[in-house]
């Protein structure tokens, strides 16, 4: 289906090329990558696997009605639109994966340093936050009577969109992990930067759209309105009473 290209395809379109690159550079290269370069790419593959499984679980187990929507949208989408979207997103998924590939390609030529290690830590923190947030919301929504209720459990008590916060931290860490190996190669800078700008733009658009949708859906709930007044994606607004 058409929408799979921006859900399951989003995860696999990034994870599979990185996994292949890990194999090739570690088995076919005369100078194998540094251990931390493998960790950098390995975390991206882990993110992709977790995301793909979550998308499938959400559609077929936790929220079966979503599958009906996916089928309906696929029937409505025109063939030309599908082809354009596939080509457009394929390029952008390559751009998102590029910091990992460029790091593996650099092999031992570029050390990681403190900044690089912090970037890897950001990747791990981002995956953890996103995973916990998705699990907490899925568990809440699966309880009887909660499908159309506002989730304010766990991380959702502190952030309006903790899942997108985690995804943002992960991608910033992935991008920053490749910065030092770009050197003076303008093409690498351009491709990787295009990827991070794109995903941050998408996440911002998604949070704004969901915020409006949530107001329409939960606006009757005074506690929800008060929460949204005092919180943003990064957490509580300082000084807000």
C-alpha positions in Angstrom: 0.0 0.0 0.0 0.9 3.6 -0.7 1.1 4.7 2.9 3.5 1.9 3.8 6.2 3.9 2.0 6.1 6.5 4.7 5.6 4.1 7.6 7.2 0.7 7.3 9.0 1.8 4.2 10.4 4.8 6.1 12.1 2.5 8.5 13.3 -0.2 6.1 14.3 2.3 3.4 16.8 3.7 5.9 17.7 0.5 7.9 18.4 -1.9 5.0 20.9 0.3 3.1 22.8 0.9 6.4 22.7 -2.8 7.2 24.1 -3.6 3.8 26.8 -1.0 4.2 27.8 -2.4 7.5 28.3 -5.8 6.0 30.2 -4.6 2.9 32.6 -2.2 4.7 33.3 -4.8 7.5 33.9 -7.8 5.2 35.0 -6.3 1.8 37.1 -3.3 2.8 40.9 -3.3 3.2 40.5 -1.0 6.2 37.4 -1.9 8.3 35.5 0.8 10.1 36.2 1.8 13.7 34.1 0.1 16.4 32.2 3.3 17.2 31.4 3.7 13.5 29.8 0.3 13.6 27.9 1.3 16.8 26.7 4.5 15.1 25.3 2.5 12.1 24.1 -0.3 14.4 22.0 2.0 16.4 20.4 3.3 13.2 19.6 -0.3 12.2 18.1 -0.9 15.6 16.0 2.2 15.3 14.7 1.0 11.9 13.9 -2.5 13.1 12.0 -1.2 16.2 10.1 1.4 14.1 9.1 -1.1 11.4 7.8 -3.6 14.0 6.0 -0.9 15.9 4.2 0.3 12.7 3.1 -3.2 11.9 2.0 -3.9 15.5 0.0 -0.7 15.6 -1.8 -1.4 12.4 -2.5 -5.1 12.7 -2.7 -5.7 16.5 -3.2 -2.5 18.5 -5.3 -0.5 16.1 -6.9 -2.7 13.4 -9.1 0.2 12.2 -5.9 1.9 11.0 -5.4 -0.8 8.4 -8.8 0.0 6.9 -7.7 3.6 6.5 -4.4 2.6 4.9 -6.3 0.4 2.3 -8.7 3.3 1.6 -6.0 5.9 1.0 -4.1 3.4 -1.2 -7.2 3.1 -3.4 -7.7 6.8 -3.7 -4.0 7.6 -4.5 -3.2 8.1 -8.2 -0.5 6.1 -9.8 1.5 9.2 -10.8 1.4 10.4 -7.2 2.6 7.1 -6.0 5.6 7.1 -8.4 6.5 10.6 -7.5 6.3 9.9 -3.8 8.4 6.8 -4.1 11.2 8.6 -6.0 11.1 11.6 -3.7 11.1 9.7 -0.4 13.7 7.2 -1.7 16.2 10.0 -2.2 15.4 11.5 1.2 15.8 8.2 3.0 19.2 7.8 1.4 20.0 11.3 2.6 19.0 10.4 6.2 21.1 7.2 6.0 24.1 9.0 4.5 25.9 10.1 7.8 26.2 6.4 8.7 27.4 5.3 5.3 30.0 8.2 5.1 31.3 7.2 8.6 31.7 3.6 7.5 33.4 4.7 4.3 35.9 6.9 6.3 37.1 3.8 8.1 40.0 4.6 10.5 40.8 7.9 8.8 38.7 10.0 11.1 38.7 9.5 14.9 35.5 9.9 16.8 36.5 12.2 19.7 34.2 13.5 22.4 31.7 15.2 20.1 31.2 12.0 18.2 30.7 9.9 21.4 28.1 12.4 22.6 26.4 12.0 19.2 26.2 8.2 19.7 24.8 8.8 23.2 22.1 11.1 21.7 21.2 8.3 19.3 20.7 5.8 22.1 18.7 8.2 24.3 16.5 9.1 21.3 15.7 5.4 20.6 15.0 4.8 24.3 12.7 7.8 24.7 10.8 7.1 21.5 10.4 3.4 22.4 9.1 4.1 25.9 6.7 6.8 24.6 5.3 4.5 21.9 4.9 1.6 24.4 3.2 3.8 27.0 0.7 5.2 24.5 0.0 1.9 22.8 -0.6 0.3 26.2 -3.0 3.1 27.3 -4.9 3.0 24.0 -5.4 -0.8 24.1 -7.2 -0.6 27.4 -11.0 -0.9 27.1 -12.6 2.5 26.6 -9.3 4.3 26.0 -9.1 4.3 22.2 -10.5 7.8 22.0 -9.2 9.1 25.3 -6.3 11.5 25.9 -3.1 9.7 27.0 -1.4 11.4 30.0 0.6 8.5 31.3 4.4 8.3 31.8 6.4 10.5 29.5 3.1 11.9 28.1 2.7 13.7 31.5 5.8 15.8 30.7 5.8 16.3 26.9 3.1 16.9 24.3 4.9 14.6 21.9 7.6 12.5 23.6 7.7 10.0 20.8 8.6 12.8 18.3 11.0 14.3 20.8 12.9 10.9 21.0 12.9 10.7 17.2 14.3 14.2 16.9 17.1 13.5 19.4 17.9 10.2 17.5 18.3 12.0 14.1 20.3 14.9 15.5 22.7 12.3 17.1 22.9 10.4 13.8 23.6 13.5 11.8 26.2 14.9 14.3 27.9 11.5 14.4 28.9 11.9 10.8 29.9 15.6 10.8 33.6 15.1 11.4 34.1 12.8 8.4 32.5 15.1 5.9 35.7 17.1 5.7 35.7 19.4 2.7 33.4 17.1 0.6 30.6 19.5 -0.2 28.4 16.8 -1.7 28.5 14.9 1.6 27.6 18.0 3.6 24.8 18.8 1.2 23.2 15.3 1.1 23.4 14.7 4.9 22.2 18.2 5.8 19.3 17.9 3.4 18.3 14.7 5.2 18.3 16.2 8.7 16.5 19.4 7.6 13.9 17.3 5.9 13.1 15.1 8.9 13.0 18.0 11.3 10.6 19.8 9.0 8.4 16.6 8.8 8.5 16.2 12.6 7.6 19.8 13.1 4.7 19.5 10.7 3.5 16.3 12.3 3.4 17.8 15.8 1.6 20.9 14.6 -1.0 18.8 12.7 -1.5 16.4 15.6 -1.7 19.3 18.1 -4.7 20.7 16.1 -6.3 17.3 15.8 -5.9 16.7 19.6 -7.6 20.1 20.3 -10.6 19.1 18.2 -10.7 15.7 19.8 -9.9 16.4 23.5 -10.7 20.1 23.7 -13.7 19.4 25.9 -11.3 18.1 28.6 -10.2 21.0 30.9 -7.2 19.0 32.1 -6.0 18.5 28.5 -6.4 22.2 27.7 -4.4 23.2 30.8 -1.7 20.7 30.0 -1.3 22.0 26.5 -1.1 25.5 27.8 1.8 24.6 30.1 3.7 22.1 28.1 5.5 21.8 24.7 7.3 18.9 23.0 10.5 19.7 25.1 8.5 19.5 28.3 7.0 22.0 30.8 7.2 25.7 29.8 9.5 27.5 32.3 7.6 30.1 34.4 4.2 29.0 33.1 1.6 28.9 35.9 
